[in-house]
Amino acid sequence: MPEKIVIPFVYLAVFALMSACQQSAENRLEKQLTHDLSYHHDLDNNDNFSPDGHWLAYDTRTDSGGIAESGRIERVHTETGEIKITYALEQNKVWGPGVGAVSYSPKENAVVFIHGLSDCSQENPYQQWRRTGAIVKDNHPDSPIWMDARDVTYPFTPGALRGGTHRHEWSGDGQWIGYTYNDAILQEIEAKTGIKRNLRTIGVSKNLASVEVDQAPGNISGNWFSALVVRVVPEPTPGSDEISHAAGDSWVGFNGYTRNDGGKQMARAFLGTVRNLKGEDVPEVFVVDIPDDITVPGSLGPLEGTLDDFPMPPKGAIQRRLTFTAETSQPGCSGIVRSAPDGSALCYLAKDEKGIMQVYLISPLEGKPRQLTYHTSDVSGNLRWNTNGKEISYFWNDCLVVCLLGEQEFEERYELLTLPGTPLPSNAVWSPDGKQIAYNRLLKSPEGTLTQQIFIQQR
């Protein structure tokens, strides 16, 4: 008689949990919303749901030209699959102007997106520092509202910027828009000297006053007041909190976080690139507290900038470092830093002591990071909080996964929403009520080309 094989109970429990996760994914009904395989329907990891959850906005970028070659912002109905054009350029070429990276307001049926400059040409194409933010209301598709003013002629204008804004994101009350930024004035210096000066940083605009600028090529008057809120420098001092790059940003909380004194504080969380003692670049998690009044200059210089330096943060903008991995055995953080709806915690990616990329949590008030996931292989990104504040979605093992917060064993807290295999999901986004999640998949056309299509499922 063959020897009886005894499988330890712990392994049986793990097998059962994995089987349950897979069964859960198999039982979920995924609905394809877009079907035209001739072009991309790119969610681009933004806030794509309309306030009522009935529409998803996206851009039509191409593989060859990217946003520069995208001539439309569209939206698809989450129930019927009906597609409407939200905004279309009269004429668009490979070099621009281009529109893309769209997000819905949480308060009204309006979207904000990148809009390239109208004077784009083959010789002077769409660039990171040659774009602005445009707001379009669903019921006025032919009437773009220029959000951030742009002034590239000296003397510069307080409340206007001098380059290009990107990855626009509304605050929960709809009165602020945050974004990343590149500077055209410093790009000119970099082009002439070869010294890196056009550093990516972070700004905000507030719906408080229009900003008029000179009528000159490249200038745009805007309807919102804008300011950069993060200070970047070309050569950070090793071991310091100075940074050379700021990105991966998002609002902290639906309307800020609660300070120790009980008041609410508007802030943006982001990854800032410091230098460790070896002189190596290391991304760390930061927050910047943003004053309610961004019209008052701070101590570092004028809001509008100078001919050889950035626009400077307003008075009361306080930049703080939260993580300190630079001198550890597993340095660096990654992804977009995302906040819980109530602002009590931030999530981000970092490596555990085994070198596996995991999801971590940290308070915007500082403190020790807490590891949320314990996967045996890397979490690949796209962290998003469900609006219920109880779970975080991400991609792992070619699957879309949700992980509950809580004290249960990790295997009891995570669930597969999709199964492994191709086409892989990407660009996940939650509906405002937290009951639906949408994402892209690359589908192949009869001609063999791959285009992003939008899928949705109930939670």
Secondary structure, DSSP 4 states (H G I P E B T S, - for coil): -PPPP---HHHHHHHHHHHHHHHHHHHS-EEE----TTS--B-TTS--B-TTSSEEEEE--BTTTBGGG--EEEEEETTT--EEEEEE-SS-BTTB--EEEEEE-SSSSEEEEEEE-TT--SSS--BTTBEEEEEEETT-TT--EE-BEE--SSSP-TTEESEEEEEEEE-TTSSEEEEEEEEHHHHHHHHHH-S-----EEEEEETT--B-----TT-B-BSBEEEE-----SSPPTTSS--S-EEEEEESTTT-EE-TTS-EE-EEEEEEEEE-TTS-EEEEEEEEE--S--SSBBTTB-TT-BTTBPPPPBTT-EEEE----TTSSS--EEEEEEE-TTSS-EEEEEE-TTS-EEEEEE-TT----EE----SS-EEEEEEE-TTSSEEEEEETTEEEEEE-SSS-HHHHEEESS-SSSSPEEEEEE-TTSSEEEEEEEEE-TTS-EEEEEEEEE-
